[in-house]
Amino acid sequence: MKKNDWKERLGVTYSTNPDFEFRRDDAADEATAPKEKQPLHIALDRRHRGGKTVTLVTGFRGTEADLTALGKMLKVKCGVGGSAKDGEIILQGDFRQKALDILLKDGYTKSKIN
């Protein structure tokens, strides 16, 4: 039985080339570097947030699942809300020092406050 994969190719335009072969862009996520080698930067930000203060943790290199797990751990230990996407973790409020202490205790030795 032929597999219907047309739903996976909805964004592909028609090709008149008889040798055309559809290739998926299955770019693998970058492997997560060890905690000791993650240069995380912690900064305070107010831009484009309606005057609200947030703590940004940037510089994470790795998979989205690992970023989400680190973001969840920071949010739980700081007791605040936030999000983790696009390689950065956002914590609501000024938690620079607390986030640095948590990261250093967890093994992220190259973390620093900007």
C-alpha positions as CSV (number, residue, x, y, z in Angstrom):
1,M,0.0,0.0,0.0
2,K,1.3,3.4,-1.0
3,K,2.0,5.8,1.9
4,N,0.2,9.2,1.5
5,D,2.8,11.7,2.4
6,W,1.2,14.6,0.6
7,K,0.3,16.3,4.0
8,E,4.0,16.5,4.8
9,R,4.7,18.3,1.5
10,L,2.0,21.0,1.6
11,G,4.5,23.9,1.3
12,V,6.2,22.5,-1.8
13,T,5.4,24.1,-5.2
14,Y,5.0,22.0,-8.3
15,S,8.1,21.0,-10.2
16,T,8.3,20.1,-13.9
17,N,11.7,18.4,-13.4
18,P,11.2,14.7,-14.0
19,D,14.2,14.0,-11.7
20,F,12.8,16.1,-8.8
21,E,12.9,14.3,-5.5
22,F,11.4,15.9,-2.4
23,R,13.9,16.2,0.5
24,R,12.8,17.0,4.0
25,D,14.8,19.5,6.0
26,D,15.3,17.3,9.0
27,A,18.0,19.4,10.6
28,A,18.9,17.7,13.8
29,D,19.0,19.8,17.0
30,E,22.4,20.7,18.2
31,A,23.6,18.4,20.9
32,T,23.5,19.9,24.3
33,A,27.0,20.9,25.5
34,P,28.0,19.9,29.1
35,K,27.0,22.2,31.9
36,E,30.5,23.3,32.6
37,K,30.9,24.5,29.0
38,Q,27.6,26.5,28.7
39,P,28.4,30.2,28.7
40,L,25.1,31.5,30.1
41,H,24.5,35.2,30.5
42,I,22.0,36.6,32.9
43,A,20.6,40.1,32.3
44,L,17.8,42.4,33.3
45,D,15.5,43.6,30.5
46,R,12.5,45.9,30.2
47,R,12.4,46.5,26.4
48,H,9.1,45.7,24.6
49,R,7.5,44.4,27.8
50,G,5.2,47.2,28.8
51,G,7.6,48.4,31.5
52,K,7.7,45.0,33.2
53,T,11.1,43.8,34.4
54,V,12.2,40.3,33.3
55,T,15.4,38.3,33.8
56,L,16.9,36.9,30.6
57,V,19.1,33.9,30.6
58,T,20.8,33.6,27.2
59,G,23.6,31.7,25.6
60,F,22.2,28.2,26.0
61,R,23.3,25.7,23.3
62,G,21.4,22.5,22.9
63,T,18.1,21.0,22.2
64,E,14.7,22.7,22.8
65,A,13.8,19.9,25.3
66,D,16.9,20.6,27.4
67,L,16.2,24.4,27.2
68,T,12.6,23.8,28.4
69,A,13.8,21.6,31.2
70,L,16.3,24.2,32.4
71,G,13.7,26.9,32.1
72,K,11.2,24.9,34.2
73,M,13.8,24.2,36.8
74,L,14.7,27.9,37.1
75,K,11.0,28.9,37.2
76,V,10.2,26.4,39.9
77,K,13.2,27.3,42.1
78,C,12.6,31.0,41.7
79,G,8.8,30.6,42.2
80,V,7.9,32.7,39.2
81,G,6.4,32.4,35.7
82,G,8.2,32.8,32.5
83,S,9.0,30.9,29.3
84,A,11.8,29.2,27.5
85,K,12.1,29.5,23.7
86,D,14.5,30.6,20.9
87,G,17.5,29.8,23.0
88,E,16.6,32.1,25.9
89,I,14.8,31.7,29.2
90,I,12.6,34.5,30.5
91,L,11.8,34.8,34.2
92,Q,9.3,37.4,35.3
93,G,10.9,39.8,37.7
94,D,14.4,40.7,38.8
95,F,16.0,37.3,39.8
96,R,19.5,37.8,38.5
97,Q,21.4,36.9,41.6
98,K,19.1,34.0,42.5
99,A,19.2,32.6,39.0
100,L,23.0,32.8,39.1
101,D,23.2,31.0,42.4
102,I,20.9,28.3,41.2
103,L,22.9,27.8,37.9
104,L,26.2,27.7,39.7
105,K,24.9,25.2,42.2
106,D,23.6,23.1,39.3
107,G,27.0,23.0,37.7
108,Y,26.9,25.8,35.1
109,T,30.3,27.2,36.0
110,K,30.6,29.7,33.2
111,S,27.4,31.6,34.1
112,K,27.7,35.4,34.8
113,I,25.5,38.5,35.3
114,N,25.7,41.1,32.6
